Amino acid sequence: QVRVVESGGGLVQAGGSLILSCAASARGFRLNAMTWYRQAPGHERELVASVTSSGSANYSDSVKGRFTFSGIDDSNTAYLRMSSLKPEDTAVYYCHVDAQGAFQWEAWGQGTQVTVVS
């Protein structure tokens, strides 16, 4: 069984903060990377941030300086701290997991809604 679960979305005022979590579970695997994407109504899905198993993180220009990705912990969970949120951050956020078991595989979570109001 492979499971990817996101949590932490919600409704927040502009300038506020949220913490998104992504947790992956499966038998006999190691994580290579977790990546957050988001999709807002009328927009293409875009890459937001990623973190590798070594702890290296990258961010899109639109969120640099505002979002911070933790490393992946021993429970295969990573946290994305989202600060100084703007209405344009409103979207469904999806976690993507890249992993290595007997072979490389990848999976998506079902998404968590983030809504930022002025």
Residue pairs with C-beta under 8 A, 6 or more apart in sequence:
1 25
1 26
1 27
2 24
2 25
2 26
2 105
2 107
3 23
3 24
3 25
3 26
4 22
4 23
4 24
4 95
4 97
4 107
4 108
4 109
5 22
5 23
5 25
5 109
6 20
6 21
6 22
6 93
6 94
6 95
6 109
6 110
6 111
6 112
7 20
7 21
7 112
8 18
8 19
8 20
8 21
8 79
8 80
8 112
9 18
9 20
9 93
9 112
9 113
9 114
10 18
10 113
10 114
10 115
11 115
11 117
12 18
12 85
12 114
12 115
12 116
12 117
13 116
13 117
13 118
14 85
14 86
14 87
14 116
14 117
14 118
15 84
15 85
16 85
16 116
17 81
17 82
17 83
17 84
17 85
18 82
18 85
18 114
19 79
19 80
19 81
19 82
20 36
20 79
20 80
20 82
20 93
20 95
20 112
20 114
21 77
21 78
21 79
21 80
22 34
22 36
22 77
22 78
22 80
22 95
22 97
22 109
23 75
23 76
23 77
24 31
24 34
24 76
24 77
24 97
24 99
24 107
25 76
26 99
26 101
27 101
28 101
28 102
29 99
29 100
29 101
29 105
30 53
30 99
30 100
30 101
31 53
31 72
31 76
31 97
31 98
31 99
31 100
32 52
32 53
32 98
32 99
32 100
32 104
33 50
33 51
33 52
33 53
33 97
33 98
34 50
34 51
34 72
34 78
34 95
34 96
34 97
34 98
35 47
35 48
35 49
35 50
35 51
35 95
35 96
35 98
36 47
36 48
36 49
36 50
36 69
36 80
36 93
36 94
36 95
36 96
37 45
37 46
37 47
37 48
37 93
37 94
37 96
38 45
38 46
38 48
38 89
38 91
38 92
38 93
38 94
38 114
39 45
39 46
39 91
39 92
39 94
40 88
40 90
40 91
40 92
43 91
45 94
46 60
47 60
48 59
48 60
48 63
48 67
48 80
48 93
49 57
49 58
49 59
49 60
49 63
49 67
49 69
49 80
50 57
50 58
50 69
51 57
51 69
51 70
51 71
51 72
51 78
52 72
53 72
55 71
55 72
57 68
57 69
57 71
59 67
59 69
62 88
63 82
63 89
66 82
66 83
66 84
66 85
67 80
67 81
67 82
67 83
68 80
68 81
68 83
69 78
69 79
69 80
69 81
70 78
70 79
70 80
70 81
71 78
72 78
82 89
82 114
85 114
85 116
86 116
87 116
87 117
87 118
88 116
89 114
89 116
90 114
90 115
90 116
91 114
92 111
92 112
92 113
92 114
93 111
93 112
93 113
93 114
94 108
94 109
94 110
94 111
95 108
95 109
96 106
96 107
96 108
96 109
97 106
97 107
97 108
97 109
98 104
98 106
99 105
99 106
99 107
